[in-house]
Amino acid sequence: MNWVDEIIEMHAFFEAWFQGRTDSTERMESVLATEFTIVGPDGAEVDRAGTIESVTGGQGASPDLVISTSDHRLLHESGETVVASYVETHVSGDHPRRRSSTVVFERSETAPNGLMWVRVHETWLDRG
């Protein structure tokens, strides 16, 4: 299921980025649609440019951060659209933080797993 692969690979990029193990945002930028938006667990909505700026500013800021995803579920698939949900877990030190995430993808022949991220909505499950 390429949508699961895409979720896992994108979060592996985030982990490597925030740990300081990579210095290229190409992986992320190549799959964020022009109209990409994310609603973070605090309720703030950020567009593609703001997301890239925010992630870029955190490079190497959390060397012990471990990010994983679980409970991947396909919610809807039709034509060019795929909607999925997953639980995202961040562990830094002894402080796990989980959020429930929903993603809207659009199919793209140029994206690594054939999918572009169009919208993400995150909600805290716990704050650790």
N, C-alpha and C positions, 0 to 999 in steps of 0.2 A: 504494500500500500504506500504509494509515493507520498501521500499527505502525512502519514506518520513519520516517514523518513525525513520529510522537510521540517517538521516540528522538532524532531530530535537533532538534526544537523544545525538548525538555526540556534538552538539553545546551547549546543556544543561550541558554536562560534562565540556566543555571549560569554560563556564560562571562560574560554581561552582569552577573550578580549579583556574581561575584568580582572583576570589573573595576571595579565601582562604577557601571555605566551604568544600573542600575535600582534602585529602592528598594522594590519590591513583591514579596512572595513568593506572591502570589495564583496565578500560573501553576503553581508547584510544588504548593502546597497543594490546588489544585483537582483534581489528578490522583493524589495519593497516597491509596490506599485506607486506611480506618480501621485495618485490620490490617497495613499496610505494614511490611516489615522489609527491611533491607539487611545483607548480610555483606560488609564491606569487604575490600580486598585483604590487610589485616593479620589477617583472620579474626574481627574483632569484629563481633557482630551488634547492630544498633541498630534500635529501633522508629520509628514515624512521628514521635512527639513528639521523640525524640532526634535524628532526622534534621533536622527543621525547626529545632531549636535549634542544631545544628552548622552548618547552612548559614547561618542568620541571623547567627551570630557571625562569619562570614567575609566579610560584605558589604564590597566594596571592598578586600579584603586583597591581591589579586593583580592589579594594574592591567595587567600585560603578559601575563596568562594567555590562551592560546588553547586551546580545547577542540574536538576534532572526533571524529566516529565514522565507522567504516568496517566493511567485511566484514559487513554486516547479513545475517543468515540466519534464516529462519523454521524453527523446530525442531518446533513442534507447533501445530495449530489445531483446536479441537474445541468446539462449542457456545459457551460464554461465555469460554473460555480461549484465550489466545494466548501461546506461549512463543517467545522469539527470543534470538539472541545477536548480539554486535557487539564490535568493538574500540574502546575509548575511548582517545584520546591527549590528554594535557595537555602543552603546551609553555609553559615560563616561562623567559625568557632563552634559554640554549642547552641547557636540560635537559628533553628529552622523557621522558615517562613513559607507558607503555602498559599497559592492563589489558584482559583478556578479561572480558566481562560477559554474564551471562544474566539475562533479565528474564521474569517471569510477569505477564501482563496479564489483567484481566477486562474484558469489554465493559461500556460504560456509555453510555447515551444522553446524559448530561449532560456528559461529558468532551469537551474540545476536539477530539480525534481519535477519540472513541468508545472510549477505553481508559483504565483506571485501573491504576496501578502497584501490584502486590501484593507482589512480592518481587524483589530484585536480589541477585545473587551475583557478586563481582568477584575476579579473581585477577591478580596481577602478571605481565606478560609481560616487562617490564624496568623498571628504576627510574631509568634515565637517568643 
